[in-house]
Amino acid sequence: MSATMETDILVIGGGMAGLALTARLGEAGLRVTCIHDGAAPTDDNAGEDQRTTAILMPGIETLRSTGAWEDIARDAQPMPAMRILDCGGKDRAPRDEALFDATETGGDTFGWNVQNGLARLALANRIAEQDSATLIAETRLDHWLARQDRVLATLSDGTRITAKLLVGADGRGSLVRQKSGIGLRKWGYAQKALAARVEHTKPHGGISIEMHHVGGPLTFAPLPGNRSGLVWMNAEAEADRLAALDDDAFLAELNERSHGVYGQITATAPRAVWPATTQVATGLTARRTVLIAEAAHAFPPIGAQGFNLSLRDVEALATLCAKADDPGAEALTKAYARQRTPDILARTAGVDLLNRSVRTELRPLRDIRRMGLSILGNTPPLRRLAMKIGMGT
C-alpha cells in the first residue's frame, strides 16, 4: 500500500532556491516537504557543479535564516568590491572602468561568492537536521489536483501527499508552471554561457571583475585562495568552440582575453556550457500554487542578479507563510504576486537591456556604453545609487 503524507507546503525542485525555501520554512517551524528528481547532495557529488554564485547581502540574511549559512560560509569568499571593465574597443583591452566599493554603502562586503554544489549540500544537511522539513530525492511529481482547500499530489514512487500550498521551484522547464496553465514569455540572444573554476597567479583580493567584451561579458567571481568562478558569455558558435578546446588551448584564449587582470590563469576545472536566454512567467500563481526562482524568471548571468532575485522570492514567500493560518489561501498567493511582480519585471528588463548593450557589435553603441560607465564610475552619488539598486536594497 502506498504511503500517505501530510505537509503544509510541498516544494517541487531541489536546486539552490528550492532547498533554501525548504530550510527557511523548516526553521520557521512549518511542515515542508521538498521533492527533487535528481540525487540528493552528498560529499561525493557536491563538487561536480562548476557554477558559482555571488550572493549579495540581503540574500545572505535569508540564508542565515535557513540555519545553513555558517556551513556555506566555510567555503565562500567575501567580496568587498566589484570592478566593471569596458573592453569594447578594437583590441578588446580594458579602456575604462568603474570600481564599486562596499564601504561606500556602509558595509564591509557586498556579499559572498559560493560554490553551488557546496551550498546545496549545506542546505540539504540543514534540512536533515530540522524536525518539520523533509527532502525526498530521486522522485518526481507525477500529478496533482489543486482543490479549493488543499493540494492532492502523487509522486512517482506512489507516495500521496496532501498539502496546503504547492511551490514550483523546478527550474526553467517547470512542470508546475506548465500544468498550472501559467504562460511564459521567452527570448534568446544567440549566446551561450560557459562556466568553470580557474586558478590564477595573482590574488584577487575578494574583488569580482566583469569585463564587457563584444559578444558578452567575461566575469571572474572570487573564491578562497587564488581561485575564481568563471562565467564567459559569447555568441553560440564561439562558446561551442571554446568549450571544445583542450585545457591548454582554452587557457591560452582565456589569458589573452582577460589581459592579466588576475595575472596568469594556470588551471581550469571541467567546463559547462548552456544557452543564455531570458524568460518570465506571465503570472506567479494558480489555485494553491506559487512559482519561485527560475520557474518564474530566468535571464543571462550578468551583474549577480539571478539567484539574488530568487532569494527575494524565497524571503517574501517564507515571511507570508510564517504568519498565515493557511499558507495556500488565495489572499496569501495574491499578496505574494503583488510583492514580487514589480521587482521581477524590473530586473528582467534591466538585465535584458544590459546584455544587449554588452553584446552589441555596433561601435557607436559600444562607445555610448563606455561613456555611461565612465560617468557612473566617476560620480559618487550615481555610483552609490547603482550599488543600492544592484543589491536590491
C-alpha positions in Angstrom: 0.0 0.0 0.0 1.3 3.4 -1.0 2.5 5.8 1.8 0.4 8.9 2.6 1.9 12.1 3.9 0.5 15.4 5.1 2.5 18.7 4.9 1.8 22.4 5.0 3.9 23.2 1.9 5.1 21.0 -0.9 8.2 22.3 -2.8 8.9 20.9 -6.2 12.6 21.3 -7.1 15.8 20.7 -5.1 18.0 23.3 -6.6 19.5 26.1 -4.5 16.3 28.1 -4.4 14.1 25.1 -3.6 16.4 23.9 -0.8 16.7 27.5 0.6 13.0 27.8 0.8 12.6 24.4 2.4 15.2 25.2 5.0 13.8 28.7 5.6 10.3 27.3 6.2 11.6 24.4 8.3 13.4 26.9 10.5 10.2 28.8 10.9 8.5 25.6 12.2 6.3 24.9 9.2 5.8 21.4 7.9 7.5 21.4 4.5 8.4 18.7 2.0 10.8 19.2 -0.9 10.7 16.8 -3.9 13.8 16.6 -6.1 14.0 14.3 -9.2 17.8 14.0 -9.0 20.2 12.7 -6.5 20.5 14.3 -3.1 23.6 16.5 -2.5 26.4 14.4 -0.9 30.1 14.9 -0.2 30.8 12.8 -3.2 28.8 14.8 -5.8 28.9 18.4 -4.3 32.0 19.4 -6.3 30.6 18.3 -9.7 28.7 21.6 -10.3 31.2 24.1 -11.8 29.0 27.1 -11.2 29.5 29.7 -8.5 27.0 32.3 -7.4 27.6 35.7 -6.0 25.1 36.2 -3.2 24.5 39.8 -2.1 23.9 40.9 1.5 20.1 40.8 1.5 20.2 37.3 0.3 22.9 36.4 2.9 20.3 37.3 5.6 17.8 34.9 4.0 20.4 32.2 4.1 21.2 33.0 7.7 17.5 32.4 8.4 17.8 28.9 7.0 20.3 27.9 9.6 22.8 26.8 6.9 24.8 29.9 6.4 27.7 29.0 8.7 28.3 25.8 6.8 28.0 27.6 3.4 30.4 30.4 4.5 33.2 28.0 5.3 33.8 27.6 1.6 32.7 31.0 0.5 34.6 34.2 -0.4 33.6 37.7 0.8 33.5 40.3 -1.9 34.4 43.8 -0.6 34.5 45.4 -4.1 33.4 44.9 -7.7 35.1 46.2 -10.9 33.4 46.6 -14.3 35.8 47.0 -17.2 34.7 48.2 -20.7 36.6 46.2 -23.3 34.6 47.3 -26.3 37.5 48.8 -28.3 39.1 47.4 -31.4 41.8 45.5 -29.4 39.3 44.3 -26.7 41.7 45.6 -24.0 40.2 47.4 -20.9 39.7 51.1 -21.8 37.5 52.3 -19.0 36.3 51.0 -15.6 34.1 51.6 -12.6 35.0 50.4 -9.1 32.3 49.7 -6.7 33.4 49.6 -3.0 31.1 48.2 -0.4 32.3 50.7 2.2 30.5 53.4 0.2 27.2 51.8 1.2 28.2 51.5 4.8 29.2 47.8 4.8 32.3 45.7 4.6 31.3 43.5 1.8 28.6 43.3 -1.0 28.2 39.6 -0.3 29.9 36.3 -0.7 30.7 34.1 -3.7 29.7 30.4 -3.1 30.1 27.2 -5.0 26.7 26.0 -5.9 27.2 22.3 -5.2 28.6 23.0 -1.7 25.8 25.5 -0.9 23.2 22.8 -1.9 25.0 20.3 0.3 24.9 22.6 3.3 21.2 23.4 2.8 20.3 19.7 2.4 22.3 18.9 5.6 20.4 21.6 7.5 17.0 20.2 6.2 18.0 16.7 7.5 18.5 18.3 11.0 15.1 20.0 11.1 12.1 18.3 12.7 9.5 19.7 10.3 11.3 19.7 6.9 11.9 16.7 4.6 13.9 16.3 1.4 12.8 13.4 -0.9 15.3 12.8 -3.7 15.2 10.7 -6.9 11.5 11.1 -7.0 9.3 13.3 -9.2 5.8 14.8 -9.0 3.6 12.7 -11.3 0.3 14.5 -11.0 -1.7 16.7 -8.6 -5.1 18.3 -8.1 -5.4 21.7 -6.6 -8.7 21.8 -4.8 -10.3 24.7 -3.0 -9.0 23.7 0.4 -5.8 21.6 -0.4 -3.5 20.1 -3.0 -3.6 16.3 -3.5 -0.3 15.1 -5.1 1.1 11.7 -6.2 4.8 11.1 -6.6 6.5 8.7 -9.0 7.0 6.1 -6.2 3.3 6.1 -5.4 3.5 8.3 -2.3 0.5 10.5 -1.9 0.9 13.9 -0.3 -1.7 16.4 0.9 -0.5 20.0 1.2 -2.0 23.4 1.7 0.4 25.1 -0.8 2.3 23.8 -3.9 5.5 25.7 -4.8 7.1 25.4 -8.2 10.8 25.7 -7.8 11.5 23.3 -10.6 13.5 25.5 -12.9 13.2 26.9 -16.4 11.2 24.0 -17.8 8.9 24.0 -14.8 6.2 21.2 -14.9 4.3 23.1 -12.1 4.1 26.2 -14.3 3.1 24.3 -17.4 0.4 22.1 -15.8 -1.0 25.0 -13.8 -1.8 26.9 -17.0 0.6 29.7 -16.4 2.1 31.2 -19.6 5.7 32.0 -20.4 7.4 34.7 -22.4 10.8 33.6 -23.6 13.5 35.0 -25.9 17.2 34.4 -26.7 20.3 36.3 -27.8 22.1 33.7 -29.9 24.5 33.4 -26.9 25.8 30.7 -24.6 27.4 31.0 -21.2 30.4 28.9 -20.3 31.2 28.3 -16.6 34.3 26.8 -14.9 36.5 27.3 -11.9 40.0 28.6 -12.6 43.3 29.2 -10.7 45.5 32.2 -11.2 48.8 33.6 -10.1 47.7 37.0 -8.6 45.5 37.2 -5.5 42.0 38.6 -6.3 41.6 40.5 -3.0 38.0 39.5 -3.0 37.3 41.7 -6.0 34.8 40.5 -8.6 35.6 41.6 -12.1 33.1 41.8 -15.0 34.7 42.5 -18.4 32.3 43.8 -21.0 33.5 42.4 -24.3 31.8 42.3 -27.7 29.7 39.2 -27.7 29.1 39.2 -23.9 30.7 39.7 -20.5 33.6 37.8 -19.1 33.2 37.5 -15.3 35.5 36.4 -12.6 33.9 35.9 -9.1 36.5 35.3 -6.3 36.8 32.0 -4.4 39.0 31.2 -1.4 42.7 31.1 -2.4 43.9 32.2 -5.8 40.8 30.8 -7.4 37.7 32.3 -9.1 34.5 31.2 -10.6 34.4 32.0 -14.3 31.3 32.8 -16.4 32.1 33.7 -20.1 29.3 34.6 -22.4 29.8 34.5 -26.2 28.0 34.1 -29.4 26.8 30.4 -29.7 29.4 29.3 -32.2 32.2 30.9 -30.3 31.0 29.4 -27.0 30.9 25.9 -28.5 34.4 26.4 -29.9 35.8 27.4 -26.6 34.0 24.6 -24.8 35.6 22.0 -27.2 39.2 23.2 -26.7 41.6 21.2 -24.7 42.7 22.8 -21.4 45.9 24.3 -22.7 44.2 25.9 -25.7 41.4 27.1 -23.6 43.7 28.7 -21.0 45.6 30.4 -23.8 42.5 32.0 -25.2 41.3 33.0 -21.7 44.6 34.6 -20.8 44.6 36.6 -24.0 41.0 37.8 -23.4 41.4 38.6 -19.7 44.5 40.8 -20.2 46.2 39.7 -17.0 43.6 41.0 -14.5 44.5 38.2 -12.1 47.9 37.5 -13.6 48.4 34.2 -15.4 45.4 31.8 -15.3 47.1 28.5 -14.8 44.4 25.8 -14.4 40.8 25.2 -15.1 38.2 22.8 -13.9 35.9 21.0 -16.4 33.7 23.4 -18.3 29.9 23.6 -18.5 28.0 25.5 -21.2 24.3 26.4 -21.6 22.2 28.7 -23.7 21.7 32.3 -22.5 18.0 33.1 -22.6 15.5 35.2 -20.8 12.1 34.0 -19.7 9.4 35.3 -17.4 6.2 33.7 -16.4 3.0 35.6 -17.3 1.8 35.0 -13.7 3.2 33.8 -10.4 0.2 32.0 -9.0 -2.6 29.5 -9.7 -5.0 27.9 -7.2 -3.0 27.0 -4.1 0.2 27.3 -6.2 3.0 29.8 -6.5 6.2 29.9 -8.6 9.6 31.0 -7.4 13.1 31.3 -8.8 13.7 30.1 -12.4 10.3 28.6 -12.6 9.1 32.2 -12.5 12.0 34.2 -14.1 15.4 33.5 -15.6 17.9 35.6 -17.5 21.6 35.6 -18.5 24.2 35.6 -15.7 25.1 39.3 -15.6 25.5 41.6 -12.6 24.9 38.9 -9.9 21.1 39.4 -10.3 19.6 36.0 -11.0 19.8 34.0 -7.8 19.6 37.1 -5.6 16.2 37.8 -7.3 15.3 34.2 -6.4 16.2 34.6 -2.8 13.9 37.6 -2.6 11.1 35.3 -3.8 12.1 32.9 -1.0 12.1 35.5 1.7 8.8 37.1 0.6 7.0 33.7 0.4 8.5 32.4 3.7 7.6 35.6 5.6 4.0 35.4 4.3 3.7 31.7 5.1 5.1 32.0 8.6 2.3 34.5 9.5 -0.6 32.6 7.9 -3.0 30.1 9.3 -3.5 28.8 5.7 -0.3 29.2 3.5 -2.3 28.3 0.4 -5.1 30.7 0.8 -5.9 32.9 -2.1 -5.2 36.1 -0.1 -1.6 34.8 0.6 -0.9 33.8 -3.0 -2.2 37.2 -4.3 -0.1 39.0 -1.7 3.0 37.1 -2.9 2.3 38.1 -6.5 1.8 41.7 -5.6 5.1 41.9 -3.7 7.2 40.1 -6.3 5.9 41.0 -9.7 7.3 44.6 -9.9 10.8 43.5 -8.8 10.8 40.6 -11.2 9.7 42.6 -14.2 12.1 45.5 -13.5 15.2 43.2 -13.0 14.3 41.2 -16.1 14.1 44.4 -18.2 17.3 45.8 -16.7 19.4 42.6 -17.4 18.0 42.3 -20.9 19.0 45.9 -21.7 22.4 45.5 -20.2 23.1 42.2 -22.0 22.0 43.7 -25.4 24.3 46.7 -24.8 27.3 44.5 -23.9 27.0 42.0 -26.8 26.4 44.6 -29.5 29.0 44.8 -32.3 28.0 48.4 -33.2 30.8 50.7 -32.4 28.7 53.8 -31.6 26.7 51.8 -29.1 29.9 50.4 -27.5 31.2 54.0 -27.2 28.0 55.2 -25.5 28.2 52.3 -23.1 31.8 53.2 -22.3 30.8 56.8 -21.7 28.0 55.7 -19.3 30.3 53.5 -17.4 32.8 56.4 -17.1 30.2 58.7 -15.8 28.9 56.1 -13.3 32.4 55.3 -12.1 33.3 59.0 -11.5 30.1 60.2 -10.0 29.9 59.1 -6.3 26.1 59.7 -5.8 25.3 57.8 -9.0 27.7 55.0 -8.1 26.2 54.6 -4.6 22.7 54.6 -6.1 23.7 51.9 -8.6 25.1 49.8 -5.8 21.9 50.0 -3.8 19.8 49.2 -6.8 22.0 46.2 -7.7 21.8 44.8 -4.2 18.0 45.2 -4.1 18.1 47.5 -1.1 
